Amino acid sequence: MFDRTVDLLSEFVDVDPSDISEDTALVDDLGLSSLDVIKIVSAFEDEFDVEIPDRIIPTFRTVGDVVKFLEENAE
């Protein structure tokens, strides 16, 4: 799940995928704007066939937060 998440993230950011870890902060380390986060969440929903409620999105601080949600909720 982590590798698929990083692959998807790397399509949106100009960061080498090997530099992304579970502790990588979405905003501080990857420089994502709130609009970028919304676009990425949409891509995660499509890729992993999961619905991510709007109330959950602000809890995604790190790549690990995203991976944990996807592991618990994706089909």
Buried (B, 14 or more C-beta within 10 A) or exposed (E): EBEBBBEBBBEBBEBEEEEBEBEBBBBEBBEBEEEBBEEBBEBBBEBBEBEBEEEEBEEBEBBBBBBBBBEEEBE
